[in-house]
Amino acid sequence: MDKNLKNKLILITYAIAIFYVFKNIFIFWNGVCKFIALLMPFIYGFVLAYIVNWPTNFFEKNLFKNYCKSEKSRKILSIFSAYIIVFGFCSFIFIIIVPQIIVSLNQLISNSSSYTISFRNFLEEIFSILHIKNFVQLDNLTEKAFTFLSNETFVVRFLDFMRNLATVTYNWVIGIIISFYFMFNKENLLHKLSKLSSLCLGSKIYKNTVDILNMSHNVVGKFIIGKIIDSFIIGVLCFIGTTVLMIPYSLLISVIVGITNVIPFFGPFLGAIPCIIILFVIDPVKALWFSIFILILQQVDGNIIGPKILGSSIGISAIFIMFSVIIGGGLFGIPGMILGVPVFAILYNLGSAFINKIEQGD
């Protein structure tokens, strides 16, 4: 067959396939979503294996290198040690911290009526000083909250949440098993994938793909691990500071601040604002002290703790970080806000490398 005719037939086939996909885009998208849902245990397993791989490599290259002469024994000990640390950390959160958070939330809800009254009295004093007569009554605030919690819509949403929780739990249980398989067969799987990719893509495209994946692995991995460590430290420091300042619900507030700190740039504000609002209703003076403390803490994090942990793993300016968080959050919500920065950093590095090649005439 003539080569030009063959290329034209391939081009026509691709055009028909693309037209069919766009014509049935909703059916196609639903099929993709169902397929991804079926793959979720494997996705969870890969994510867990990716996280566990970092401490595994550390133990294998540093801790057990001098104690285990057998490479197989060193690998098994490193993998199990890494899983113990990851599961131990998760168990600490769910067994120690989560029940305390639930207790704090229950106390906050049960005391909401008295907090509302005290806040109303505080506003009345302020308004009387300012000679303001019109005052918004807040007595029915708690009643409205309980009405919302008891209506049918909330019950339906709660049942949906429980069903989704059961599905996620099932996926994580299967994912944990799959992650063990990934970790114990990592070298063999990577070798086979490498050979298959090299045959399908060709040597030049395969080399470029491997370089991009290695760069992505370094940027994303270092950023995610660094952000988790940074946020954990900020959460602990926040708990210590709020305890010393006798801020109410210090554990709940510290968890909120620590978790939202994972989000670059806007995270500290997203965590601090609701906490300040809650504290302002409970005790405006405490809210003021907390605002000053959290401002100092975020300055320490942004100028000392963050740079020490993350270093130059991102390599982009603040304006690009803000841009990537806004775009990522607008497209994919909170996951997009977290992953938007490393993804943009990868694209930025690829663009810089492409421009350098053009300038060098390659």
C-alpha positions in Angstrom: 0.0 0.0 0.0 1.2 3.5 -0.9 2.6 5.3 2.1 0.7 8.5 1.5 -2.6 6.6 1.1 -1.9 4.7 4.3 -1.2 8.0 6.2 -4.5 9.5 4.8 -6.5 6.5 5.9 -5.0 6.7 9.4 -5.8 10.4 9.5 -9.4 9.8 8.3 -9.8 7.0 10.9 -8.6 9.3 13.7 -10.9 12.1 12.5 -14.0 9.8 12.5 -13.1 8.5 16.0 -12.7 12.0 17.4 -16.0 13.1 15.7 -17.8 10.1 17.3 -16.3 10.8 20.7 -17.4 14.5 20.6 -20.9 13.5 19.2 -21.4 11.2 22.2 -19.4 13.1 24.7 -21.8 12.6 27.6 -22.0 8.8 27.0 -18.3 8.6 26.6 -17.7 10.7 29.8 -20.1 8.5 31.8 -18.2 5.5 30.6 -14.9 7.0 31.6 -16.2 7.9 35.1 -17.5 4.3 35.6 -14.1 2.9 34.4 -12.2 5.2 36.8 -14.6 4.2 39.6 -13.7 0.6 39.0 -10.0 1.5 39.0 -10.2 3.4 42.3 -8.8 0.6 44.5 -5.7 0.5 42.1 -5.4 4.3 42.2 -5.6 4.3 46.0 -3.1 1.4 46.1 -0.7 3.3 43.8 -1.0 6.5 45.9 -0.3 4.6 49.1 2.6 2.8 47.6 4.0 6.1 46.3 3.8 7.6 49.8 5.3 4.5 51.4 8.1 4.4 48.9 9.7 7.5 50.3 10.3 6.1 53.9 11.1 2.7 52.4 14.0 4.1 50.3 15.2 6.0 53.3 15.3 2.9 55.6 16.8 0.7 52.9 19.6 3.1 52.0 20.4 4.4 55.5 18.9 2.6 58.5 19.1 -1.1 57.5 22.1 -0.9 55.1 24.7 -1.7 57.8 22.5 -4.2 59.7 21.2 -6.5 57.0 23.6 -8.0 54.5 20.8 -9.7 52.5 19.2 -7.3 50.0 15.9 -9.2 50.3 15.8 -9.0 54.1 16.7 -5.3 53.9 13.9 -4.7 51.5 11.3 -6.5 53.6 12.3 -4.8 56.8 12.3 -1.4 55.1 8.8 -1.9 53.6 7.2 -3.1 56.8 8.9 -0.3 58.8 7.5 2.3 56.3 4.0 0.8 56.6 4.2 0.8 60.4 5.1 4.5 60.4 2.4 5.5 57.9 -0.3 3.3 59.6 0.9 4.4 63.0 0.5 8.0 62.1 -3.0 7.5 60.7 -4.0 5.4 63.7 -2.7 8.2 66.0 -4.9 10.7 64.1 -8.1 8.5 64.1 -7.7 7.0 67.6 -6.4 10.0 69.6 -7.2 13.2 67.7 -10.5 12.5 65.9 -12.4 11.5 69.1 -11.2 14.7 70.8 -12.3 16.7 67.7 -15.8 15.1 68.0 -15.9 16.0 71.7 -15.0 19.6 70.9 -17.6 19.8 68.2 -20.3 18.4 70.5 -19.3 20.9 73.2 -19.4 23.7 70.6 -22.9 22.7 69.4 -24.3 22.2 73.0 -22.9 25.5 74.1 -23.9 27.4 71.0 -27.0 28.9 72.8 -25.0 30.4 75.6 -22.3 31.6 73.1 -25.1 33.3 71.1 -26.5 35.0 74.1 -23.1 36.2 75.3 -22.2 37.4 71.8 -25.6 39.2 71.6 -24.9 41.0 74.9 -21.4 42.0 73.7 -22.9 43.5 70.5 -25.6 45.3 72.6 -22.9 46.9 74.7 -20.9 48.0 71.6 -24.1 49.3 69.9 -25.1 51.2 73.0 -21.7 52.8 73.2 -22.0 53.8 69.5 -25.6 54.9 70.1 -27.0 52.5 67.5 -30.7 51.5 68.2 -31.4 49.0 65.5 -30.1 45.6 66.5 -30.4 42.3 64.8 -31.8 39.6 67.2 -29.7 36.4 67.3 -31.9 34.4 69.7 -33.2 32.1 67.0 -29.8 31.2 65.6 -29.6 27.9 67.5 -33.2 27.0 66.6 -32.5 27.5 62.9 -29.4 25.3 63.1 -31.3 22.4 64.7 -34.1 22.9 62.2 -31.6 22.5 59.4 -30.1 19.4 61.0 -33.5 17.8 61.4 -35.0 18.5 57.9 -35.3 15.8 55.2 -32.6 17.3 52.9 -30.0 16.9 55.6 -31.0 13.3 56.4 -30.7 12.4 52.7 -27.3 14.1 52.4 -26.2 12.3 55.6 -27.2 8.9 54.1 -25.4 9.7 50.8 -22.3 10.6 52.9 -22.5 7.3 54.7 -22.8 5.4 51.5 -19.9 7.2 50.0 -17.9 6.6 53.1 -18.5 2.8 52.8 -17.4 2.9 49.2 -14.2 4.8 50.0 -13.5 2.4 52.9 -13.9 -0.6 50.7 -11.6 1.0 48.0 -8.9 1.8 50.6 -9.0 -1.7 52.1 -8.5 -3.2 48.6 -6.0 -0.4 47.8 -3.8 -1.3 50.9 -3.6 -4.9 49.7 -2.7 -3.7 46.2 -0.1 -1.3 47.5 1.7 -4.3 49.2 1.9 -6.0 45.9 3.2 -2.8 44.2 5.9 -2.4 46.9 7.1 -6.0 46.9 7.2 -6.3 43.1 8.3 -2.7 42.4 11.5 -3.5 40.5 9.9 -6.2 38.4 6.8 -4.1 37.5 9.0 -1.0 36.6 11.3 -3.2 34.5 8.4 -4.7 32.5 6.7 -1.3 32.2 10.0 0.2 31.0 10.5 -2.4 28.3 6.9 -2.1 27.1 7.1 1.7 27.0 10.4 1.6 25.1 8.9 -0.7 22.5 5.7 1.3 22.0 7.2 4.8 22.1 10.6 4.4 20.6 13.9 5.1 22.3 13.9 8.9 21.8 10.3 9.5 23.0 10.8 7.0 25.8 13.9 8.8 27.1 12.1 12.2 27.0 9.1 10.6 28.8 11.3 9.1 31.5 13.0 12.5 32.0 9.7 14.2 32.4 8.4 11.5 34.8 11.6 11.8 37.0 11.3 15.5 37.1 7.6 15.3 38.0 8.3 12.7 40.7 10.9 14.9 42.3 8.8 18.1 42.2 5.4 16.5 43.2 6.9 14.1 45.8 9.1 16.7 47.5 6.3 19.2 47.5 3.6 16.9 48.9 5.9 15.3 51.6 7.3 18.7 52.5 3.9 20.2 52.8 2.6 17.4 55.0 5.6 17.8 57.4 5.3 21.6 57.3 1.5 21.5 58.1 2.1 18.9 60.9 4.6 21.2 62.5 2.3 24.2 62.1 -0.6 22.3 63.7 1.6 21.2 66.7 2.9 24.8 67.2 -0.7 26.1 66.9 -1.9 23.7 69.5 1.0 24.7 71.9 0.3 28.4 71.3 -3.5 28.2 71.7 -3.1 26.1 74.8 -0.7 28.6 76.4 -3.0 31.5 75.5 -6.0 29.5 76.9 -7.9 29.7 73.6 -11.0 27.5 73.7 -11.2 24.4 71.5 -7.5 24.6 70.9 -7.2 21.1 69.4 -10.1 21.6 66.9 -8.6 25.0 65.8 -5.1 23.5 65.5 -6.4 20.7 63.3 -8.2 23.1 61.0 -5.1 25.4 60.8 -2.8 22.4 60.2 -5.0 20.8 57.5 -5.7 24.0 55.6 -2.0 24.9 55.7 -1.4 22.2 53.1 -3.0 24.6 50.5 -0.3 27.0 49.3 -0.7 30.7 49.7 -4.5 30.8 50.6 -4.4 27.9 53.1 -3.5 29.9 56.2 -6.3 32.4 55.5 -8.9 29.6 54.8 -8.0 28.0 58.1 -7.8 31.1 60.2 -10.9 33.0 59.1 -13.5 30.4 60.3 -11.6 29.9 63.6 -11.5 33.7 64.2 -15.3 33.9 63.5 -16.1 31.1 65.9 -13.8 32.6 68.6 -15.3 36.0 68.0 -18.8 34.6 68.9 -17.4 32.8 72.0 -15.0 35.5 73.2 -14.0 38.5 71.1 -10.9 39.1 73.2 -9.7 35.5 72.6 -10.4 36.0 68.9 -8.1 39.1 68.9 -5.3 37.2 70.7 -5.7 34.3 68.3 -5.6 36.6 65.3 -2.3 38.1 66.5 -0.8 34.7 67.3 -1.8 33.1 63.9 -0.3 36.1 62.0 3.0 35.6 63.8 2.8 31.8 63.3 2.2 32.2 59.5 5.1 34.7 59.3 7.4 32.1 61.0 6.1 29.4 58.6 6.5 31.5 55.5 10.0 32.8 56.3 11.6 30.1 58.4 9.9 26.7 58.6 8.5 26.4 55.0 11.7 27.4 53.2 13.8 25.0 55.4 11.5 22.0 54.6 10.5 22.7 51.0 13.7 24.4 50.0 13.8 25.0 46.2 11.5 22.1 45.3 9.1 24.4 43.5 11.3 27.1 42.0 8.5 29.4 40.9 7.6 32.9 42.1 4.8 33.9 44.5 2.6 35.3 41.7 2.7 32.0 39.8 1.9 30.1 43.0 -1.2 32.3 43.5 -2.1 31.9 39.9 -1.8 28.1 40.0 -3.8 27.9 43.3 -6.7 30.0 41.9 -6.9 28.1 38.6 -6.5 24.7 40.2 -9.1 25.5 42.8 -11.5 26.8 40.2 -11.2 23.7 38.1 -10.8 20.9 40.6 -11.6 22.3 44.1 -9.4 21.6 47.1 -7.3 18.9 45.4 -6.7 21.3 42.6 -5.5 24.0 45.0 -3.0 21.5 46.6 -1.7 19.9 43.4 -2.0 23.1 41.2 1.4 24.4 42.4 3.5 21.3 41.6 1.7 20.7 38.3 2.3 24.4 37.3 5.9 24.0 38.4 6.3 21.0 36.1 4.8 22.8 33.2 6.9 25.9 33.9 10.1 23.7 33.9 9.1 22.0 30.7 8.4 25.3 29.1 11.7 26.7 30.2 13.6 23.7 28.9 11.8 24.0 25.6 12.7 27.7 25.2 16.3 26.9 26.1 16.5 24.3 23.4 15.0 26.7 20.8 17.5 29.4 21.8 20.4 26.9 21.5 19.2 25.8 18.1 18.5 22.2 19.1 
